[in-house]
Amino acid sequence: MKKASVILDKDYVIGDIDPRIYGSFVEHLGRCVYGGIYEPGHQTADENGFRGDVMELVRDLGITVVRYPGGNFVSGFNWEDSIGPKDSRPARLDLAWFTTETNEFGLHEYISWCRKANAKPMYSINLGTRGVDAARNIVEYANHRGGSYWSDLRRKNGADEPFDIKLWCLGNEMDGPWQIAHKTAWEYGRIANEAGKVMKWVDPSVELVVCGSSHSQMPTFGDWELQVLEECYDTVDYISLHRYYGNPTNDTPGFLARTMDMDEFIKTVVAICDSVKGKKHSRKKINLSFDEWNVWYHSHEQDREITKRSKWGRALPLLEDVYNFEDALLVGSMLMTLIRNADRVKIACMAQLVNVIAPIMTQNGGAAWAQTIYYPFMHASRYGRGKALNALVSSPKYDCTDYTDVPYIDAAAVLGDDGSLTLFCVNRDMNDDYSLELDLRSFGELSFDEHIIIHHDDVKAVNTAENPNNVVPAMGPGGYFESGRFIAKVPALSWNVLRFSKE
């Protein structure tokens, strides 16, 4: 058995963990909405058409915010289509995904669903085909109490009280040539500033997320952030990051090292934000919203065939990745990367919530179940609240195709407000178990509560409607205290949660 160690100290604080890093994303794409969170006529559906079996899984997952309605979809979306009587809402061609959107599920339904899911709304505005006027109007409709055209229309449509949406995204991935009404950095920075300005005039309490690069491999990455922030630094509060990873070559060690890229991405964007802050002699700090992240590659070929065969169909089964055990391990490491950057990453959204590259899958008219990636997220959201601690990891390392010196043991630690301590850990080693020594002397007397583990002998093992419990958490081997240290066994290729409480 190999050995590794982690030194923890209650004073080694990275920053407070904003609960909003445990967010998710619902886009009008595929079966995320229709057949996902919303399916009137389903045996579990409530009076609003919200699937009860999905709602139960969502609540257990512990999501805190839900970004909506896109995504690429939002750049061609008229928000006015999604309000008023359902039978009067227009069906539109969605040029982002080449499907037809009925608008049956709209703004009021989204707010009602968020309230039932115990999640805060994070609403995206269209800065592709729309602009400043639509931006100010939607804030007035959603947040103004009454006595104006748009707020009184909301009340007429059945919502007497404001929706009180505090978090707003200024468009989506506007650097991407695939985006409807794609813009240059200067064009986007200008319209984001002007839209954000009037949105805050209508409601000064709102927070705004400006679009960063679609991902770190964009040819304009870095320069895009710099130019955009030059235009809108004083108006916005966060800049977005998006990143997906895949393993099409079946290189498990290389795949599990992808969070090295994610961490570098975060730190580079932080450096750019602070450089603009310095140039502007500003006291304001721009933080990060990592509002799209996940594993995404399994469904690419399938999606091409579906789009070719069923163009302009409704609620097509697009982006329905079936996640395996190794995907869960990477998702665990991605969550730990967010925790380790809690001083600057204040919002994050796993994309997406149901069916579309999602932790939850459903059958139309049938079952709902948790995918493998569901469980690390649930553990992080449940036990990763409080202060992020700097975990000093000493571990054997390996080299792979794209990275060198990759630690076999990846870890993050959280100090709860009640004095509890949680260590999240992924063992990337495909062959060897580890004896993991935790130096906990600064915490005084602690009690060991539990060791949760996810492991499967097959890295490609998946959960299905027929076998939803193939890859699920179990009790781990635990460990023992010895002179202020805790010795735990961490099995090969495993996700681990070690929990301690204050005596």
C-alpha positions as CSV (number, residue, x, y, z in Angstrom):
1,M,0.0,0.0,0.0
2,K,1.3,3.4,-1.0
3,K,1.4,6.4,1.4
4,A,0.3,10.0,1.2
5,S,-0.3,12.8,3.7
6,V,-2.4,15.9,4.1
7,I,-1.6,18.7,6.6
8,L,-4.6,20.7,7.7
9,D,-4.8,23.7,9.9
10,K,-7.9,25.6,11.0
11,D,-6.1,28.9,10.3
12,Y,-5.0,27.9,6.7
13,V,-8.2,29.5,5.3
14,I,-8.5,30.1,1.5
15,G,-11.8,31.8,1.8
16,D,-15.5,31.5,2.6
17,I,-17.3,29.0,0.3
18,D,-20.2,30.8,-1.3
19,P,-23.1,28.3,-1.4
20,R,-23.8,29.4,-4.9
21,I,-20.9,27.3,-6.2
22,Y,-23.3,24.4,-5.9
23,G,-25.6,25.6,-8.7
24,S,-26.9,24.0,-11.8
25,F,-28.2,25.0,-15.2
26,V,-31.6,24.4,-17.0
27,E,-31.6,25.4,-20.7
28,H,-34.4,25.0,-23.3
29,L,-32.4,22.2,-24.9
30,G,-33.2,18.6,-25.5
31,R,-35.3,17.0,-22.7
32,C,-33.9,19.2,-19.9
33,V,-37.2,21.1,-19.5
34,Y,-39.8,19.0,-21.4
35,G,-39.6,15.4,-20.1
36,G,-37.1,16.5,-17.5
37,I,-38.2,19.0,-14.9
38,Y,-41.6,19.5,-16.5
39,E,-44.0,16.8,-17.8
40,P,-47.7,17.3,-17.3
41,G,-49.5,14.0,-17.3
42,H,-46.6,12.1,-15.6
43,Q,-47.8,10.0,-12.7
44,T,-45.7,12.1,-10.3
45,A,-46.5,15.5,-11.8
46,D,-48.0,18.2,-9.6
47,E,-50.6,20.8,-10.5
48,N,-47.9,22.8,-12.3
49,G,-46.7,19.9,-14.4
50,F,-43.4,19.6,-12.4
51,R,-42.2,16.0,-12.1
52,G,-42.2,15.0,-8.5
53,D,-39.7,12.2,-8.8
54,V,-37.2,14.7,-10.5
55,M,-38.0,17.3,-7.8
56,E,-37.1,14.9,-5.1
57,L,-33.8,14.1,-6.7
58,V,-33.1,17.8,-7.2
59,R,-33.7,18.6,-3.6
60,D,-31.5,15.8,-2.4
61,L,-28.8,17.0,-4.8
62,G,-28.8,20.3,-2.9
63,I,-28.5,22.8,-5.8
64,T,-28.5,26.4,-4.7
65,V,-29.0,28.4,-7.9
66,V,-30.4,27.5,-11.3
67,R,-29.1,29.4,-14.4
68,Y,-31.9,29.7,-17.1
69,P,-33.0,29.7,-20.0
70,G,-29.6,29.3,-21.7
71,G,-27.1,28.7,-22.9
72,N,-26.9,29.1,-26.6
73,F,-30.7,29.2,-26.7
74,V,-30.9,32.6,-25.0
75,S,-29.2,34.5,-27.9
76,G,-32.3,34.1,-30.0
77,F,-34.9,34.1,-27.2
78,N,-37.6,36.7,-26.8
79,W,-38.5,36.7,-23.1
80,E,-41.9,38.1,-23.8
81,D,-42.8,34.8,-25.5
82,S,-42.6,33.0,-22.2
83,I,-45.2,35.0,-20.3
84,G,-49.0,35.2,-20.3
85,P,-51.6,32.4,-21.1
86,K,-49.9,29.3,-22.3
87,D,-52.3,28.9,-25.2
88,S,-51.3,32.4,-26.4
89,R,-47.5,31.8,-26.3
90,P,-45.9,31.5,-29.8
91,A,-43.9,28.5,-31.0
92,R,-40.5,29.6,-32.3
93,L,-37.7,28.0,-34.3
94,D,-34.7,27.7,-32.1
95,L,-31.6,28.4,-34.3
96,A,-29.2,27.3,-31.5
97,W,-30.3,23.7,-31.5
98,F,-32.4,23.5,-34.6
99,T,-35.6,22.5,-32.8
100,T,-39.0,24.1,-32.1
101,E,-39.6,25.8,-28.8
102,T,-43.3,25.9,-27.6
103,N,-42.7,28.3,-24.7
104,E,-45.1,26.2,-22.7
105,F,-42.7,26.4,-19.8
106,G,-41.7,30.0,-19.3
107,L,-40.6,32.6,-16.8
108,H,-43.5,32.2,-14.2
109,E,-43.1,28.4,-14.3
110,Y,-39.3,28.7,-13.8
111,I,-39.7,30.9,-10.7
112,S,-42.4,28.6,-9.3
113,W,-40.1,25.6,-9.9
114,C,-37.1,27.2,-8.3
115,R,-39.1,28.0,-5.2
116,K,-40.2,24.4,-4.9
117,A,-36.6,23.2,-5.5
118,N,-35.3,25.5,-2.8
119,A,-33.0,27.2,-5.4
120,K,-32.4,30.8,-6.3
121,P,-33.0,32.0,-9.9
122,M,-30.1,33.0,-12.1
123,Y,-31.6,34.5,-15.2
124,S,-29.9,35.1,-18.6
125,I,-30.8,37.9,-20.9
126,N,-30.5,37.9,-24.7
127,L,-27.6,40.1,-25.8
128,G,-27.5,38.4,-29.2
129,T,-30.5,39.4,-31.2
130,R,-31.8,41.7,-28.4
131,G,-30.3,44.5,-26.3
132,V,-30.6,47.3,-23.8
133,D,-34.4,47.9,-24.1
134,A,-35.3,44.2,-23.6
135,A,-32.8,44.1,-20.7
136,R,-34.4,46.9,-18.7
137,N,-37.9,45.6,-19.5
138,I,-37.3,42.1,-18.1
139,V,-35.9,43.5,-14.9
140,E,-38.9,45.8,-14.5
141,Y,-41.2,42.9,-15.2
142,A,-39.5,40.6,-12.7
143,N,-38.4,42.8,-9.9
144,H,-40.4,46.1,-9.8
145,R,-43.2,46.0,-7.3
146,G,-45.9,47.7,-9.3
147,G,-47.2,50.9,-10.9
148,S,-45.4,50.5,-14.2
149,Y,-46.4,48.8,-17.5
150,W,-44.2,45.7,-17.2
151,S,-44.6,45.2,-13.4
152,D,-48.4,45.6,-13.7
153,L,-48.3,43.0,-16.6
154,R,-46.6,40.6,-14.3
155,R,-49.3,41.1,-11.7
156,K,-52.0,40.6,-14.3
157,N,-50.3,37.4,-15.3
158,G,-50.8,36.1,-11.8
159,A,-47.6,37.1,-9.8
160,D,-48.6,39.9,-7.5
161,E,-45.2,39.9,-5.7
162,P,-42.0,40.5,-7.5
163,F,-39.8,37.6,-8.5
164,D,-36.8,39.3,-6.9
165,I,-34.3,37.8,-9.3
166,K,-30.9,39.0,-7.9
167,L,-28.5,37.3,-10.3
168,W,-28.4,38.0,-14.0
169,C,-26.2,36.8,-16.9
170,L,-25.5,39.3,-19.6
171,G,-25.9,36.9,-22.6
172,N,-24.0,33.7,-23.2
173,E,-20.7,32.7,-24.9
174,M,-20.7,35.8,-27.1
175,D,-17.1,35.1,-28.3
176,G,-18.3,31.9,-30.0
177,P,-18.8,32.0,-33.8
178,W,-21.6,29.4,-33.2
179,Q,-23.5,32.0,-31.2
180,I,-26.5,33.7,-32.7
181,A,-25.4,37.3,-33.3
182,H,-21.8,36.6,-32.2
183,K,-19.9,39.8,-31.3
184,T,-16.4,41.1,-31.1
185,A,-15.0,41.7,-27.6
186,W,-15.5,45.5,-28.0
187,E,-19.0,45.1,-29.4
188,Y,-20.0,42.8,-26.6
189,G,-18.3,44.8,-23.8
190,R,-20.1,47.9,-24.9
191,I,-23.6,46.4,-25.0
192,A,-23.0,44.5,-21.8
193,N,-22.1,47.7,-20.1
194,E,-25.1,49.6,-21.4
195,A,-27.5,46.8,-20.6
196,G,-26.1,46.3,-17.2
197,K,-26.2,50.0,-16.4
198,V,-29.9,50.3,-17.1
199,M,-30.7,47.0,-15.3
200,K,-29.1,48.4,-12.2
201,W,-30.9,51.7,-12.6
202,V,-34.2,49.7,-12.5
203,D,-33.0,47.6,-9.6
204,P,-29.7,48.6,-7.9
205,S,-29.7,45.3,-5.9
206,V,-29.0,43.0,-8.9
207,E,-25.7,41.3,-9.5
208,L,-24.4,40.9,-13.1
209,V,-22.3,38.2,-14.7
210,V,-20.5,39.2,-17.9
211,C,-19.4,36.6,-20.5
212,G,-15.8,35.5,-20.4
213,S,-14.4,33.2,-23.0
214,S,-16.4,30.1,-23.9
215,H,-13.5,28.0,-22.9
216,S,-9.7,28.3,-22.3
217,Q,-8.9,26.9,-25.8
218,M,-10.6,29.7,-27.6
219,P,-8.0,31.6,-29.8
220,T,-9.2,34.9,-28.3
221,F,-9.0,33.7,-24.7
222,G,-7.3,36.3,-22.5
223,D,-7.6,39.1,-24.9
224,W,-11.4,38.7,-24.9
225,E,-11.6,39.0,-21.1
226,L,-9.2,42.0,-21.1
227,Q,-11.2,43.9,-23.8
228,V,-14.6,43.1,-22.3
229,L,-13.6,44.2,-18.8
230,E,-12.1,47.4,-20.1
231,E,-15.6,48.3,-21.3
232,C,-17.7,47.2,-18.4
233,Y,-15.6,46.7,-15.3
234,D,-17.4,49.3,-13.2
235,T,-20.9,47.9,-14.1
236,V,-20.5,44.1,-13.7
237,D,-19.8,41.9,-10.6
238,Y,-18.6,38.6,-12.1
239,I,-17.1,37.2,-15.2
240,S,-18.0,33.7,-16.5
241,L,-15.9,30.7,-17.3
242,H,-17.1,27.6,-19.2
243,R,-15.2,24.3,-19.5
244,Y,-16.1,20.7,-20.4
245,Y,-13.8,17.7,-20.5
246,G,-13.9,14.3,-22.3
247,N,-12.1,11.1,-22.6
248,P,-12.6,10.0,-26.2
249,T,-9.3,8.1,-26.3
250,N,-10.0,6.1,-23.2
251,D,-6.9,7.5,-21.4
252,T,-8.1,7.3,-17.8
253,P,-5.0,8.8,-16.1
254,G,-4.9,11.7,-18.6
255,F,-8.7,12.2,-18.2
256,L,-8.5,12.4,-14.4
257,A,-5.7,15.0,-14.6
258,R,-7.9,17.5,-16.5
259,T,-8.5,19.5,-13.4
260,M,-4.9,20.8,-13.7
261,D,-6.2,22.7,-16.7
262,M,-9.3,23.8,-14.8
263,D,-7.2,25.3,-12.0
264,E,-4.9,27.1,-14.4
265,F,-7.9,28.5,-16.3
266,I,-9.3,29.9,-13.1
267,K,-6.0,31.5,-12.0
268,T,-5.4,33.0,-15.4
269,V,-8.9,34.7,-15.4
270,V,-8.3,36.0,-11.9
271,A,-5.0,37.5,-13.0
272,I,-6.7,39.3,-16.0
273,C,-9.4,40.6,-13.7
274,D,-6.9,42.0,-11.3
275,S,-4.8,43.5,-14.1
276,V,-7.8,45.5,-15.3
277,K,-8.5,46.5,-11.6
278,G,-5.0,47.8,-11.4
279,K,-5.1,49.7,-14.7
280,K,-8.3,51.4,-13.6
281,H,-7.1,52.1,-10.1
282,S,-10.3,50.5,-8.9
283,R,-11.1,49.2,-5.4
284,K,-13.7,46.9,-6.8
285,K,-12.9,43.2,-7.2
286,I,-14.4,41.1,-10.0
287,N,-15.1,37.5,-8.9
288,L,-15.7,34.5,-11.0
289,S,-18.9,32.6,-12.1
290,F,-17.9,29.2,-13.4
291,D,-21.4,28.8,-14.7
292,E,-20.9,25.9,-17.1
293,W,-18.8,22.9,-16.2
294,N,-19.0,19.1,-16.6
295,V,-17.9,16.1,-18.6
296,W,-19.3,16.2,-22.1
297,Y,-18.3,13.9,-25.0
298,H,-20.3,10.7,-24.9
299,S,-23.3,11.9,-27.0
300,H,-21.5,13.9,-29.8
301,E,-22.0,11.3,-32.6
302,Q,-25.6,10.6,-31.5
303,D,-26.5,14.3,-31.5
304,R,-25.3,14.8,-35.1
305,E,-27.5,12.0,-36.3
306,I,-30.6,13.2,-34.3
307,T,-30.3,16.8,-35.6
308,K,-29.8,15.6,-39.1
309,R,-32.8,13.2,-38.9
310,S,-35.3,15.3,-36.8
311,K,-34.5,19.0,-37.5
312,W,-37.1,21.3,-36.0
313,G,-38.5,18.6,-33.8
314,R,-39.6,19.3,-30.2
315,A,-37.7,18.2,-27.1
316,L,-35.3,15.9,-29.0
317,P,-33.0,13.6,-26.9
318,L,-29.9,15.8,-27.4
319,L,-26.7,15.8,-25.3
320,E,-27.8,12.8,-23.3
321,D,-24.4,11.6,-22.0
322,V,-24.6,8.4,-20.0
323,Y,-22.0,8.9,-17.3
324,N,-19.7,6.2,-16.0
325,F,-17.6,5.7,-12.9
326,E,-14.5,7.6,-14.1
327,D,-16.7,10.6,-15.0
328,A,-17.8,10.7,-11.3
329,L,-14.1,10.8,-10.2
330,L,-13.4,13.7,-12.5
331,V,-16.5,15.6,-11.4
332,G,-15.4,15.1,-7.8
333,S,-12.0,16.6,-8.7
334,M,-13.7,19.5,-10.5
335,L,-15.8,20.2,-7.4
336,M,-12.6,20.2,-5.3
337,T,-11.0,22.6,-7.7
338,L,-13.9,25.0,-7.2
339,I,-13.6,24.7,-3.4
340,R,-9.8,25.3,-3.5
341,N,-10.5,28.5,-5.4
342,A,-13.4,29.7,-3.2
343,D,-11.7,33.0,-2.6
344,R,-12.6,34.1,-6.2
345,V,-15.1,31.5,-7.6
346,K,-18.4,32.6,-6.0
347,I,-20.9,31.0,-8.4
348,A,-20.7,27.8,-10.4
349,C,-23.3,25.8,-12.3
350,M,-22.9,22.2,-13.3
351,A,-24.4,21.9,-16.8
352,Q,-27.0,20.8,-17.0
353,L,-29.6,19.5,-14.4
354,V,-31.7,16.8,-16.1
355,N,-31.1,14.6,-19.2
356,V,-28.9,17.1,-21.0
357,I,-25.3,16.3,-19.8
358,A,-26.9,15.9,-16.4
359,P,-26.7,14.2,-13.1
360,I,-30.3,13.2,-13.3
361,M,-31.9,11.1,-16.2
362,T,-35.5,10.4,-16.9
363,Q,-37.7,8.3,-19.2
364,N,-40.7,10.2,-20.7
365,G,-43.6,8.9,-18.8
366,G,-41.3,6.6,-16.8
367,A,-38.6,6.5,-14.2
368,A,-36.0,9.0,-13.0
369,W,-32.6,8.1,-11.6
370,A,-29.3,9.5,-10.5
371,Q,-26.3,9.1,-12.7
372,T,-22.8,8.4,-11.3
373,I,-21.8,12.1,-11.3
374,Y,-24.8,12.9,-9.0
375,Y,-23.2,11.6,-5.9
376,P,-20.0,13.6,-5.7
377,F,-22.0,16.8,-6.3
378,M,-24.5,15.8,-3.6
379,H,-21.7,15.2,-1.1
380,A,-19.9,18.5,-1.9
381,S,-23.1,20.5,-1.6
382,R,-24.2,18.8,1.6
383,Y,-20.8,18.8,3.4
384,G,-18.8,21.5,1.6
385,R,-20.3,24.5,3.3
386,G,-18.1,26.8,5.4
387,K,-14.5,27.8,4.9
388,A,-12.2,26.3,2.4
389,L,-8.9,25.2,3.9
390,N,-5.5,25.0,2.2
391,A,-4.9,21.2,2.2
392,L,-1.1,20.6,1.9
393,V,-1.0,17.3,0.1
394,S,2.1,15.2,-0.2
395,S,1.6,12.4,-2.7
396,P,3.4,10.3,-5.3
397,K,2.9,11.8,-8.8
398,Y,2.6,10.6,-12.3
399,D,3.0,11.9,-15.9
400,C,0.5,11.6,-18.7
401,T,0.1,12.9,-22.2
402,D,-0.8,16.5,-21.4
403,Y,0.5,17.0,-17.8
404,T,3.5,16.2,-15.6
405,D,3.7,15.8,-11.8
406,V,0.0,14.9,-11.4
407,P,-0.6,14.0,-7.7
408,Y,-2.3,10.6,-7.3
409,I,-4.1,12.0,-4.3
410,D,-6.3,15.0,-5.0
411,A,-7.9,16.6,-1.9
412,A,-9.8,19.6,-0.6
413,A,-10.9,20.4,3.0
414,V,-13.8,22.4,4.4
415,L,-14.2,23.7,8.0
416,G,-17.8,24.0,8.9
417,D,-19.3,26.8,10.9
418,D,-20.1,24.3,13.7
419,G,-16.4,23.3,13.9
420,S,-16.9,20.1,11.8
421,L,-14.2,19.1,9.3
422,T,-14.7,17.4,5.9
423,L,-12.0,16.1,3.6
424,F,-12.9,15.3,0.0
425,C,-10.4,13.1,-1.8
426,V,-10.0,11.3,-5.1
427,N,-7.4,8.6,-5.5
428,R,-6.4,8.7,-9.2
429,D,-4.2,5.7,-8.9
430,M,-5.7,2.8,-11.0
431,N,-3.8,0.1,-9.2
432,D,-2.9,1.0,-5.6
433,D,-4.7,1.7,-2.4
434,Y,-3.2,4.5,-0.2
435,S,-2.6,4.9,3.5
436,L,-3.5,8.6,3.9
437,E,-2.3,10.4,7.0
438,L,-4.2,13.5,8.0
439,D,-2.4,15.9,10.3
440,L,-5.3,17.4,12.4
441,R,-3.4,18.6,15.5
442,S,-4.6,22.2,15.2
443,F,-8.2,21.3,15.6
444,G,-8.1,19.9,19.1
445,E,-10.3,16.9,19.9
446,L,-12.2,15.6,16.9
447,S,-14.5,12.7,16.6
448,F,-14.5,10.6,13.4
449,D,-18.0,10.4,12.0
450,E,-17.9,8.5,8.7
451,H,-16.1,7.6,5.6
452,I,-18.2,7.7,2.4
453,I,-16.7,6.1,-0.7
454,I,-17.6,5.6,-4.4
455,H,-15.7,2.8,-6.1
456,H,-16.3,0.3,-8.9
457,D,-14.0,-2.2,-10.4
458,D,-15.1,-1.2,-13.9
459,V,-14.3,2.5,-14.8
460,K,-17.0,2.4,-17.5
461,A,-19.7,1.2,-15.1
462,V,-23.0,3.3,-15.4
463,N,-26.3,3.6,-13.8
464,T,-29.5,2.9,-15.8
465,A,-33.2,2.9,-15.3
466,E,-33.0,-0.9,-15.0
467,N,-29.9,-0.8,-12.7
468,P,-29.9,2.7,-11.0
469,N,-27.7,1.5,-8.0
470,N,-24.8,0.1,-10.0
471,V,-22.5,3.0,-9.0
472,V,-23.5,4.5,-5.6
473,P,-21.9,5.6,-2.4
474,A,-21.0,3.1,0.3
475,M,-19.4,3.1,3.7
476,G,-15.6,3.3,3.4
477,P,-13.0,1.5,5.4
478,G,-12.5,4.5,7.7
479,G,-9.4,4.8,9.9
480,Y,-8.0,5.6,13.3
481,F,-6.5,8.4,15.4
482,E,-2.8,8.3,16.3
483,S,-1.1,11.2,18.1
484,G,-3.2,14.0,16.5
485,R,-3.2,12.3,13.2
486,F,-5.8,10.3,11.4
487,I,-4.8,7.3,9.3
488,A,-7.3,6.4,6.6
489,K,-7.3,3.8,3.8
490,V,-8.2,5.3,0.4
491,P,-8.8,2.6,-2.2
492,A,-7.5,2.7,-5.7
493,L,-9.7,4.8,-8.1
494,S,-12.1,6.1,-5.5
495,W,-14.1,9.2,-4.4
496,N,-13.9,9.7,-0.6
497,V,-15.6,11.9,2.0
498,L,-14.0,11.8,5.5
499,R,-16.1,13.6,8.1
500,F,-15.1,14.7,11.6
501,S,-17.0,16.7,14.2
502,K,-15.9,18.8,17.2
503,E,-16.0,16.9,20.5
